[in-house]
Amino acid sequence: MTAPNLLQIVPTLAGGGLARATLDAAQAVIAAGGSAVVASPGGALVPDLLRMRATHIELPANPTLLRGRFALPARLAAGLREAQVTLVQARSPATAWIARALARRLAVRWIATLHRPFLATRMAERFVEGRQARADFAIAVSDFVARDALQRFPGLEGRLEVIPPGVNLDRFDPAVVRADRVIRLAGTLRVPDGSHLILCPARFDEDRGQKILIEAVGRLGREDVFCLLLGSTGDATPFERELERAIDAAKLNGRVQIGPYVDDMPAAYMLADVVVATGGRKQGFSRTLIEAGAMGRPVVSEDGGGAEEAVVIGNTGWLAPAGDAAGLAEALRTALSLDQERRAELARAAQDHVRARYGLAEANRRLLALYEQLAPGGRAGAIAGGH
């Protein structure tokens, strides 16, 4: 298999599933003998990227990246002459615009990875989303995202493959997480002794359902439950401040707490009695659900989106109606009431499910096969560039 010289253009490396998938792809390409370049506005995962000997190109700190859509491709092309890029991959609608123009300049093919369903309602936003459908090939992170894409853009038929992101099962394994790591992290996060921990890791750039979770914790009415919203990266975002006000208004200070971005997520999952992923239909794929399952933890998620594929209802976790705080509280109550024997059964089922469907080695194998197909001289010579 011939590994490409891959350029990925991403909206952020500040953490989250999209950023982790970017690093996983870069590492797979490098391990296979290729090279990896990532263009992004930066973030907490840049040092991790550089440690794997990938290259990072700084983009303007503009969330949409659209202001520079005309100037950026030319600037990037000039800076990539020595990298000999053979394939370009975009991981968001806005970066797809840049990827298409850049791929034309470099005379290579480009891939759009669809991490979320098409959600835009405004004409301008729909236009930007539609750029992804013009890619030489598209990757959907779940069957749900693929169905949504084909419904909106039937022309993607034959140019779309479902490749869910994988989880490193050597890292996300309860057997390799020492007790001292868990104890140290519990102290750092100030988890109260003897509490039942509800863990919800998510970025605070927009409402991903955390407000519904705060309301659900209030409905539980249990003083022995502590909910930790992980993901703060320093200066509070506007939405993070909204969450702080919601916690205060619900009189849940001391029972719901915003915590920092955590690199040692295996230890964080070991602390949890139940792991929550919110977002409903907006969530194309939830890495949280998969990682927690690999660690044998019960999961609760809002219905809709990729969660339906990641959770085996009643066996590995539970789904609550999206936006329904009462339903979410009931699902949390069920997860928290599991006895030791039932938790052990659920842990085995969850780990088996993740190993069968979401191993990183298999995800990388499929990804590298597709890269080989699309790189110059690959088997997909019939795929026309510049759709």
C-alpha positions, -999 to +999 in steps of 0.1 A: +000+000+000+014+034-010+008+060+017+000+096+005+015+129+014-017+140+031-029+176+038-058+179+062-076+213+066-095+215+099-114+242+118-097+236+151-072+214+170-086+225+204-099+190+212-130+170+205-137+141+181-129+160+149-095+170+161-087+135+174-098+120+141-074+144+124-045+132+145-054+095+141-054+099+103-020+118+104-005+091+125-018+063+102-003+080+071+031+085+088+032+050+101+025+037+066+054+057+052+037+088+040+037+123+054+011+144+071+004+182+071-024+197+090-036+233+084-057+248+113-061+278+135-043+258+162-054+244+196-044+222+225-036+192+203-009+209+181+019+196+204+006+160+200+006+165+163+041+177+162+053+148+184+043+124+157+065+143+132+036+158+113+037+194+101+013+221+112+004+252+092-012+280+111-044+294+096-061+326+106-080+324+139-114+328+122-140+301+131-155+300+096-123+306+076-144+322+049-129+356+050-097+341+035-114+317+011-098+335-019-064+344-005-058+312+016-055+286-012-028+306-030-009+312+002-012+276+012-001+263-022+030+285-021+039+271+014+034+235+004+058+232-026+083+211-006+056+189+010+046+174-024+010+169-012-007+142-031-042+143-014-062+170+004-088+163+031-113+188+045-131+182+078-158+209+078-180+228+054-159+259+056-126+241+051-141+222+021-143+255+003-105+260+008-097+224+001-114+224-033-096+255-045-062+243-031-066+208-047-071+225-081-039+245-077-020+214-066-036+192-093-046+166-068-078+150-056-096+160-024-119+144+002-146+159+023-151+142+056-187+146+068-186+147+106-221+161+110-254+160+091-263+190+069-279+214+094-278+248+077-310+267+074-298+300+059-291+302+022-255+313+025-248+285+050-265+259+028-243+271-001-211+266+020-223+231+031-230+222-005-193+226-013-187+192+004-208+175-022-184+186-049-155+166-035-138+139-055-149+116-027-167+119+007-163+100+039-193+099+063-185+091+100-217+072+105-245+055+086-268+084+098-246+110+083-244+090+050-281+087+047-286+124+054-259+133+028-274+111+001-309+124+007-297+160+002-271+153-025-280+121-045-251+128-068-228+116-040-239+080-048-207+061-057-185+088-042-193+082-005-181+057+020-189+052+057-157+050+078-164+056+115-135+070+135-117+043+155-106+041+191-071+030+202-080-001+221-045-004+236-050+030+253-087+028+261-085-004+281-094-005+318-066-030+324-039-006+316-051+024+337-033+023+371-052+034+402-027+062+409-037+079+376-074+078+386-067+090+421-045+119+409-071+130+383-099+128+409-080+153+431-072+176+402-109+177+391-120+180+428-145+151+426-162+148+460-154+116+479-183+091+478-202+108+450-217+091+420-200+108+390-218+117+358-192+127+332-200+147+301-169+157+280-177+182+252-163+214+239-179+247+249-180+265+215-217+260+211-247+244+229-242+206+226-270+198+250-252+205+282-281+228+294-305+199+291-281+178+312-280+204+339-318+204+341-318+166+341-293+165+371-316+189+389-346+166+383-327+136+398-329+154+432-299+134+445-273+150+468-249+121+462-246+128+424-219+150+410-219+160+374-187+171+357-188+190+323-153+186+309-138+206+281-128+241+292-096+253+275-089+284+296-107+317+289-144+310+293-163+311+260-196+329+258-214+296+260-194+285+290-205+316+308-241+307+299-236+273+315-222+288+346-254+310+349-276+279+342-258+260+370-263+290+394-300+294+384-307+258+390-290+260+425-266+232+415-234+248+425-213+220+441-232+193+423-226+204+387-191+217+378-173+228+347-139+212+344-109+216+321-099+198+290-084+165+301-058+146+281-059+114+302-095+105+292-091+068+300-085+078+337-114+102+335-138+075+322-127+052+351-139+078+375-174+079+360-204+059+371-221+070+338-209+089+308-232+112+289-231+124+253-257+150+243-264+167+210-292+146+195-295+149+157-266+173+155-242+146+166-230+127+135-208+105+156-199+105+193-163+096+201-173+099+238-198+070+236-172+048+219-143+056+242-166+052+273-178+018+259-142+007+254-136+015+291-167-005+301-187+024+313-225+028+310-235+055+286-265+077+282-272+099+251-299+119+234-317+100+207-309+108+170-278+112+151-249+087+153-258+077+189-283+052+176-254+032+161-230+036+190-254+024+217-270-010+221-301+001+241-303-017+274-271-036+268-244-009+266-264+022+275-296+041+271-311+068+248-333+096+259-355+117+236-336+147+224-342+179+243-362+161+270-347+167+304-372+144+322-364+116+298-326+122+302-330+122+340-349+088+339-321+073+317-295+086+342-315+072+371-315+038+354-278+038+347-270+049+383-291+022+398-271-007+383-259-032+408-223-046+406-232-077+386-253-058+360-225-032+356-200-060+349-223-075+323-228-042+306-190-035+307-184-068+288-211-060+262-199-025+257-163-036+252-173-063+228-194-039+208-166-013+204-140-040+196-162-054+169-171-021+152-148+008+162-112-004+165-086+021+153-066-005+134-095-014+112-105+023+107-070+031+097-068+002+073-099+013+055-088+049+055-054+041+040-070+019+013-092+049+003-062+072+003-043+049-020-073+047-043-075+085-046-038+094-047-022+100-081-019+067-100-044+051-077-071+026-087-097+054-088-084+069-119-119+072-133-129+096-105-130+131-121-113+159-102-128+194-095-165+185-092 
